[in-house]
Amino acid sequence: MSDRQSIPERLGHDFLKALYHMIKTARNYQDNNQLIRKSLRSFQSTLNEITIGGDISLLLWRSRFYLGGEKLPYRRESAGIVNNMVEYFARRGIESVNFLESSRDALPDNILKFTRLFNDAIRYGNPHQWLEQKLWEEGCSWVQIFQQQDDDEKDYGENLEDKRYEKAQKIYFNAIETVNDVANKASQGMVGVRKSRRLAQSIVELIQEDKSLMIGMTTIKDFDDYTYAHSVNVALLATCLGMNSGLSDISLEHLSICALFHDLGKVGVSKKILFKKGALTDGEWEQMKAHPLIGVRKILMLNAPPSLRSRIILGPFEHHLNLDMTGYPQTQFVTRLSLMGKILHIADVYEALTAERIYRPKSFTPDEALRKMWGEAGKSFDMILLKRFINMMGIYPIGSIVELSDGSIGLVMDYPDEVERSMPLILRLVDDGKGDFQRGEMVYLADQIINDGSGRLNIVRGISSSQLRIHPAQFFLHVK
């Protein structure tokens, strides 16, 4: 390849995105379709821009893409597309695609032919060999493909995934221990927050790396003491929503600490009340409603800089107050909820609705919980934030157990397209014949056409995980 200037980061992601959308539309539409022509123009325009300086190579190495020898840095908004393209290349045994400078003269129909051949290669025993031969036969001389040399890429990718899941699991259970430790010490006197701050920073970093995985972790509901798991789940959900709302890293750290400590006041409530089956008496309910105020007192006793305490005190105080100021605790000093209070309230209610509680006969499925909450938008919840939360979670939130239109059962793992949140990536769950489920194949609904031609594979309904005795978190915690 000839000497050239560095490719702007934006252009690298734009090119991968354009290639992805062209491949995707070519699977589902005929040549004269408007979407095909639109994606083709977008790809050709970006291709022309990156080949101004000569040939350009798109290389997959160690589960990361390199364009023109430069690694494409992680970007949250394109992470789903990158993950799909990694799998797309790997399944075809392709290590790199070299777009020659002559691609600038390639006719649109010839580019479309290359795309369809790239898609079709997966049907053959040796995809790389078949594709190389067909590209030569069809006159696509402006593009070259190179085969993966060995299994190092696959092994490395699996090891990388293992480490990523292990890191998430370690931080999750470390968070539970930290909240437990702070709660125990807060009931005795002053406690430091240095460990909690480091933990909050780790949570923010992990969410920035892989939001879908961290949302999936919130399906852990059966920890020995649900009170602490609930606080960690709320922290993950709230921090994800804060990130989607454009909060700075330092604000996300504060929000994460707020969420971890939002139920700290429950150390002042009798466990007989906290774990009572059935309705509380009026007196017991008054004690329960006092826990946000007790939490404020505990936060004021934290061994932390006054500036930090002032930033993390409002959210825990407000997390049971509705947007219209109903709820508890009632006060004349707060007439309008803070941003952190609004975010915590959404995360807290969603997490509670989707968990089995002693005082409620059954939990809501994630999609049922979102519908219930949307029915209270503008009264209980800030409408803009709730819209962002629903968009973030998807119509069937990550971690949902669903029934598909072909009768199979699956787990919603991700929404690869950041814009279109109705087509998730699904892990099929296969009955092992022993009353349990094991991992099946991964399917992306946007690409799935039912074999009999009756339409696209889709979700029929959400299913309660407890109904099938499935623990969704185990499929997020373990790769194998």
C-alpha positions in Angstrom: 0.0 0.0 0.0 1.3 3.5 -0.8 2.2 6.0 1.8 -0.8 7.9 3.1 -1.9 10.1 5.8 -3.6 8.8 8.9 -7.3 8.0 8.4 -9.6 10.0 10.7 -11.3 7.9 13.4 -14.7 9.0 12.3 -14.1 7.9 8.7 -13.0 4.5 9.8 -16.2 3.8 11.8 -18.2 5.3 9.0 -16.7 2.9 6.5 -17.3 -0.2 8.7 -20.9 1.0 9.3 -21.5 1.5 5.6 -20.1 -1.9 4.8 -22.3 -3.5 7.5 -25.5 -1.8 6.2 -24.8 -2.7 2.6 -24.2 -6.4 3.6 -27.4 -6.3 5.7 -29.7 -4.8 3.1 -28.2 -7.1 0.3 -29.5 -10.1 2.3 -33.1 -9.0 2.3 -33.8 -6.9 -0.8 -33.6 -7.1 -4.6 -31.1 -5.0 -6.6 -33.6 -2.3 -7.5 -34.8 -1.7 -3.9 -34.4 1.9 -2.7 -32.7 0.7 0.6 -30.2 -1.2 -1.5 -29.4 1.7 -3.7 -29.1 4.1 -0.7 -26.7 1.8 1.2 -24.7 1.2 -2.0 -24.3 5.0 -2.5 -23.2 5.4 1.1 -20.6 2.7 0.9 -19.2 3.8 -2.4 -18.9 7.4 -1.2 -17.0 6.3 1.9 -14.9 3.9 0.0 -13.9 6.6 -2.5 -12.9 8.8 0.4 -10.7 6.3 2.2 -8.9 5.2 -1.0 -7.9 8.7 -2.1 -4.3 7.9 -0.9 -4.2 4.4 -2.4 -5.1 0.8 -1.5 -6.7 0.3 1.9 -6.9 -2.9 4.0 -9.6 -3.8 6.6 -8.0 -6.3 8.9 -9.5 -8.3 11.7 -6.9 -9.2 14.4 -7.6 -10.3 18.0 -11.3 -9.4 17.7 -10.5 -5.8 16.7 -10.6 -4.1 13.3 -7.7 -2.2 11.8 -8.2 0.1 8.8 -5.0 1.1 6.9 -2.9 -0.4 9.7 -4.7 1.7 12.4 -6.9 0.2 15.1 -10.4 1.4 15.2 -10.9 2.6 18.7 -13.9 1.6 20.8 -17.0 3.7 20.3 -20.1 2.9 22.2 -22.5 3.9 19.4 -20.9 1.5 16.9 -20.0 -1.4 19.3 -23.0 -3.5 18.1 -22.0 -3.2 14.4 -18.3 -4.0 15.2 -19.3 -7.2 17.1 -21.5 -8.3 14.2 -18.8 -7.7 11.7 -16.2 -9.6 13.8 -18.5 -12.6 13.7 -19.2 -12.1 10.0 -15.5 -12.2 9.1 -14.7 -15.0 11.4 -17.5 -17.3 10.1 -16.1 -16.9 6.6 -12.5 -17.4 7.7 -11.6 -14.0 6.4 -8.7 -12.1 8.0 -8.6 -9.1 5.8 -10.2 -7.4 2.8 -8.0 -5.2 0.7 -9.8 -2.5 -1.3 -7.5 -1.4 -4.2 -7.3 2.1 -5.5 -9.1 0.9 -8.6 -12.2 0.3 -6.5 -12.9 4.0 -7.2 -13.8 3.1 -10.7 -15.9 0.0 -9.8 -19.5 0.2 -11.1 -22.3 0.1 -8.5 -23.6 -3.2 -9.8 -20.2 -4.8 -9.5 -19.9 -3.6 -5.9 -23.3 -5.1 -5.2 -22.2 -8.4 -6.8 -19.2 -8.4 -4.5 -21.5 -7.9 -1.5 -23.8 -10.8 -2.5 -20.9 -13.1 -3.0 -19.5 -12.1 0.4 -22.9 -13.0 1.9 -23.2 -16.3 0.0 -19.7 -17.6 0.9 -21.0 -18.9 4.2 -23.0 -21.6 2.5 -19.9 -23.4 1.2 -17.4 -25.7 3.0 -14.4 -23.5 2.3 -15.9 -19.9 2.2 -12.6 -18.2 1.5 -11.6 -20.4 -1.4 -15.1 -20.2 -2.9 -15.2 -16.4 -2.5 -11.8 -15.9 -4.0 -12.7 -17.9 -7.1 -16.1 -16.2 -7.6 -14.6 -12.7 -7.3 -12.2 -13.6 -10.0 -14.9 -15.0 -12.2 -17.2 -12.1 -11.7 -14.6 -9.4 -12.5 -14.3 -8.0 -9.0 -10.6 -7.4 -9.5 -10.6 -4.2 -7.4 -10.9 -6.2 -4.1 -8.7 -8.9 -2.6 -9.4 -11.2 0.4 -7.0 -13.0 2.7 -7.7 -16.1 4.7 -7.1 -16.5 8.5 -3.8 -18.4 8.8 -4.6 -20.4 11.9 -6.9 -20.7 15.0 -5.0 -18.1 17.0 -7.7 -15.5 16.3 -10.5 -17.7 17.5 -8.6 -18.8 20.6 -7.6 -15.3 21.5 -11.1 -14.1 21.0 -12.5 -16.7 23.3 -9.9 -15.9 25.9 -10.7 -12.2 25.6 -14.4 -12.9 26.1 -13.6 -15.1 29.1 -11.6 -12.4 30.7 -14.2 -9.8 30.0 -16.9 -11.9 31.6 -14.7 -12.8 34.6 -13.9 -9.1 35.1 -17.6 -8.2 35.1 -18.5 -11.0 37.5 -15.7 -10.0 39.8 -16.8 -6.4 40.0 -20.4 -7.4 40.4 -19.9 -9.6 43.5 -17.2 -7.2 44.8 -19.9 -4.5 44.6 -22.3 -6.6 46.7 -19.6 -7.2 49.3 -18.8 -3.5 49.4 -22.4 -2.4 49.9 -22.8 -5.1 52.6 -19.7 -3.9 54.3 -20.7 -0.2 54.2 -24.2 -1.0 55.5 -22.8 -3.0 58.4 -20.2 -0.4 59.4 -22.7 2.5 58.9 -24.9 1.0 61.5 -22.0 1.2 64.0 -20.5 4.6 63.1 -18.4 6.4 60.5 -17.2 4.5 57.4 -14.8 5.5 54.6 -15.8 5.5 50.9 -12.5 5.1 49.1 -13.2 1.6 48.1 -16.7 2.6 47.0 -15.3 5.3 44.8 -12.9 2.9 43.1 -15.8 0.5 42.6 -18.0 3.2 41.1 -15.2 4.1 38.7 -14.8 0.5 37.6 -18.6 0.2 37.0 -18.5 3.3 34.8 -15.6 1.9 32.8 -17.2 -1.5 32.3 -20.5 0.1 31.2 -18.6 2.2 28.7 -16.9 -0.9 27.4 -19.9 -3.2 27.3 -23.3 -1.8 28.3 -25.2 -4.8 27.2 -23.2 -7.2 29.4 -23.7 -5.0 32.4 -27.5 -4.8 31.8 -27.5 -8.6 31.5 -25.8 -8.8 34.9 -28.8 -7.1 36.5 -30.8 -10.3 36.0 -29.1 -11.7 39.1 -32.0 -11.8 41.5 -31.4 -14.8 43.7 -28.5 -13.7 45.7 -28.7 -14.7 49.4 -29.5 -11.2 50.6 -31.4 -9.6 47.8 -31.2 -6.2 49.4 -27.6 -5.7 48.4 -27.9 -7.3 45.0 -30.8 -4.9 44.4 -28.6 -1.9 45.2 -25.9 -3.1 42.7 -28.5 -3.8 40.0 -29.9 -0.3 40.5 -26.4 1.1 40.3 -25.8 -0.6 36.9 -29.2 0.4 35.4 -28.9 4.0 36.7 -25.3 4.4 35.4 -26.3 3.1 32.0 -29.2 5.5 31.9 -26.9 8.3 33.0 -24.5 7.5 30.2 -27.3 7.5 27.7 -28.3 10.9 29.0 -24.9 12.3 28.3 -23.6 12.7 31.9 -19.9 13.3 32.3 -17.6 10.5 33.8 -17.4 12.2 37.2 -21.2 12.7 37.3 -21.6 9.0 36.3 -19.3 8.1 39.2 -21.4 10.1 41.6 -24.6 8.6 40.2 -23.2 5.1 40.7 -22.3 5.8 44.3 -25.8 7.3 44.9 -27.3 4.1 43.6 -25.1 1.8 45.6 -26.1 3.6 48.7 -29.7 4.5 47.8 -31.1 1.9 50.3 -28.5 2.4 53.0 -31.2 3.7 55.3 -32.7 0.2 55.5 -30.1 -0.7 58.1 -32.4 1.3 60.4 -35.5 -0.8 59.6 -36.2 -4.0 61.3 -35.6 -7.1 59.2 -39.0 -8.4 60.3 -40.5 -5.5 58.4 -38.1 -5.8 55.4 -38.8 -9.5 54.9 -42.4 -9.6 56.1 -44.8 -11.7 54.0 -48.0 -9.9 53.2 -49.1 -6.3 53.9 -47.5 -4.1 56.4 -49.4 -2.5 59.2 -49.8 1.3 59.3 -47.0 1.4 61.9 -44.7 -0.8 60.0 -45.3 1.1 56.8 -44.3 4.4 58.6 -41.1 2.7 59.6 -40.4 1.6 56.1 -41.1 5.1 54.7 -38.4 6.5 57.0 -35.6 4.6 55.3 -34.7 7.4 52.8 -34.3 9.9 55.6 -32.3 7.4 57.6 -30.1 6.9 54.5 -29.4 10.7 54.4 -28.2 10.6 58.0 -25.9 7.6 57.2 -24.5 9.4 54.2 -23.8 12.5 56.3 -21.7 10.2 58.6 -19.6 8.8 55.8 -15.9 9.6 56.0 -15.8 11.5 52.7 -15.2 15.1 51.5 -18.2 17.4 52.1 -18.3 18.1 48.4 -18.8 14.4 47.6 -21.4 14.0 50.4 -23.3 16.9 49.0 -23.4 15.3 45.5 -24.6 11.9 46.6 -27.2 12.8 49.2 -30.2 14.0 47.2 -30.6 10.9 45.0 -31.0 8.4 47.9 -33.4 10.9 49.7 -35.6 11.2 46.5 -35.6 7.7 45.1 -39.2 7.0 46.4 -40.6 10.4 45.3 -42.6 10.6 42.1 -42.3 13.3 39.5 -45.5 14.9 40.8 -44.0 14.9 44.3 -46.2 12.1 45.7 -44.5 9.2 47.3 -42.2 9.5 50.3 -40.7 11.1 52.3 -42.9 14.2 52.2 -41.0 17.5 52.8 -41.4 21.2 52.2 -37.7 21.6 51.3 -37.8 19.6 48.1 -40.3 20.9 45.5 -38.7 19.5 42.4 -36.7 16.3 41.9 -33.0 16.4 41.0 -31.7 14.6 37.9 -30.1 11.9 39.9 -33.3 11.4 41.9 -35.3 11.0 38.7 -32.8 8.5 37.3 -32.6 6.5 40.5 -36.4 6.3 40.8 -36.7 4.8 37.3 -33.9 2.3 37.9 -35.2 1.4 41.4 -38.8 0.8 40.3 -37.8 -1.3 37.2 -35.4 -3.5 39.2 -38.0 -4.0 41.9 -40.8 -4.9 39.5 -38.7 -7.5 37.7 -37.6 -9.3 40.9 -39.6 -11.7 43.0 -40.5 -10.1 46.3 -42.0 -11.6 49.4 -44.9 -9.2 49.4 -45.9 -9.9 45.7 -47.1 -13.2 44.3 -45.1 -12.9 41.1 -42.6 -10.7 39.3 -43.2 -8.8 36.1 -41.4 -9.8 32.9 -39.1 -7.0 31.8 -41.4 -6.0 28.9 -44.4 -6.0 31.3 -42.5 -3.8 33.7 -41.7 -1.2 31.0 -45.3 -1.1 29.8 -46.5 -0.6 33.4 -44.0 2.2 34.0 -44.9 3.9 30.7 -48.5 4.0 31.9 -47.2 6.3 34.7 -45.0 8.5 32.5 -45.3 12.2 33.3 -46.8 11.4 36.8 -44.4 9.0 38.5 -41.5 9.3 36.0 -39.8 12.0 33.9 -41.1 11.3 30.4 -37.9 12.1 28.6 -35.7 10.0 30.9 -38.2 7.1 30.8 -38.2 7.2 27.0 -34.4 7.0 27.1 -34.6 4.1 29.5 -37.0 2.2 27.3 -34.9 2.9 24.2 -31.8 1.8 26.1 -33.4 -1.5 27.3 -35.2 -2.3 24.1 -38.8 -3.4 23.5 -37.9 -6.7 25.1 -35.1 -5.7 27.5 -31.7 -7.4 27.5 -32.0 -10.4 29.8 -35.6 -11.1 28.8 -36.7 -14.7 28.2 -38.8 -14.8 25.1 -40.8 -17.2 22.9 -40.0 -16.9 19.2 -42.4 -17.4 16.3 -40.9 -20.8 15.5 -41.8 -22.0 18.9 -38.3 -21.9 20.4 -37.2 -20.2 23.6 -34.5 -17.6 23.6 -32.7 -15.0 25.8 -32.3 -11.4 24.6 -28.5 -10.7 24.7 -28.1 -7.4 22.9 -29.5 -4.8 20.4 -26.7 -4.5 17.9 -28.3 -1.6 16.0 -28.2 1.4 18.3 -31.1 3.0 16.4 -33.5 0.2 15.6 -34.3 -1.3 19.1 -36.9 -3.9 18.0 -34.5 -6.5 16.5 -32.4 -8.0 19.2 -29.6 -10.6 19.2 -31.1 -13.8 20.6 -29.4 -16.7 22.3 -31.5 -19.8 21.7 -32.0 -21.8 24.9 -32.1 -25.6 24.3 -33.8 -28.0 26.7 -31.1 -30.5 27.8 -33.7 -33.1 28.7 -32.9 -32.9 32.4 -35.1 -30.0 33.3 -32.5 -27.4 32.5 -31.5 -25.2 29.5 -28.2 -24.9 27.8 -26.7 -22.5 25.2 -27.9 -22.9 21.6 -27.0 -20.8 18.6 -26.9 -17.0 18.5 -29.4 -15.4 16.0 -29.8 -11.8 15.0 -33.6 -11.3 14.3 -32.9 -8.6 11.7 -31.2 -11.3 9.5 -33.7 -14.1 10.1 -36.1 -15.1 7.4 -38.3 -18.2 8.2 -37.5 -21.0 5.8 -41.0 -21.5 4.6 -41.1 -17.9 3.3 -43.9 -16.9 5.7 -42.0 -13.9 7.0 -39.3 -12.9 9.5 -38.5 -14.7 12.7 -39.9 -12.6 15.5 -40.7 -12.5 19.2 -44.2 -13.7 20.2 -44.1 -12.9 23.9 -42.0 -12.5 27.0 -41.9 -15.4 29.5 -41.2 -15.2 33.2 -37.8 -16.7 33.9 -39.1 -18.2 37.1 -41.8 -20.0 35.2 -39.1 -22.0 33.3 -36.7 -22.0 36.2 -34.1 -20.2 34.1 -31.5 -17.8 35.6 -30.7 -15.4 32.7 -27.6 -14.1 34.5 -25.8 -17.4 34.1 -25.7 -17.0 30.4 -24.1 -13.5 30.8 -21.6 -14.7 33.3 -20.3 -17.7 31.4 -19.1 -17.7 27.8 -19.0 -21.5 27.3 
